[in-house]
Structures are given as C-alpha cells and as structure tokens.
Amino acid sequence: EVVFCGFGEPLTRHDDLMKVAKYIKEKRSDLSIRINTNGLSSITLGRDIAPDFKGVIDTVSISLNAPTKEEYYELTRACYGVNYMLQFTKACKKYVPSVVLTVVDIIGVEKIKLCQKIADGLGVELRVRPFEE
C-alpha cells in the first residue's frame, strides 16, 4: 500500500499528489493507494476534488476527531467546520471504493460510540486508532 499522509495536509498539493498517484497506478496497478486527510481540501481548493480520485485512489481515510462540531473545532481549530468534512466524506463515497472516518481511542468509549453513529449514518467505516506518544 502507498499512503499519502503527514503532519500537514497532503491534499494541499492535490495536483502533485494526483500526478504521483496516477504514475504509481500505471506502473504498479497491484498497489493500493490511500490518502489520509482532514477532509477539508475541496473547500480550501474551491472545487469538489472527489471525482479526481475515481480509478486512482483506493481508500480515503478522513480524520473525524470528535463527535460534535464544538469538539471538532476545539481539537482542530479548522476555520472550516465539520460539515465540510462530512460533505467531502459523502462525495468520496461516489468515487472511492473504501472511505473511512478515524478517531483516536483517547477520546473515550462514549464519544467513540457517537462517532460510530456518524460513520454509520454516512455508510462508511469508523477506524479507532490507538493513542501513541
């Protein structure tokens, strides 16, 4: 698997990322390609980028982080709200075989259950990642 991720948002360089992903698919169609993202790139780039993923990206993993818009903002300080991220999640489902929302287990069982309801409502998987220092 090839994974695009990092401490920054990999889709900030969407065009470059897509060129590299397409090259990888041309040379090694057997490799799965995943993007780990905050899910806000369509709004920051000013267009729906999800259609670009069709046939190239196998998994989009989106950081949900928290079950409420208030907690999401508190954690991320994203100037765009959680609704944009959820819209991006829905859009990706149309073009990407696997769409996953993620949270870190440190948020606790009750909040994870609320996040699971969000994922279920969108028809996507919820992945609970372990907290690691």
Disulfide bonds with the S-S distance in Angstrom:
none
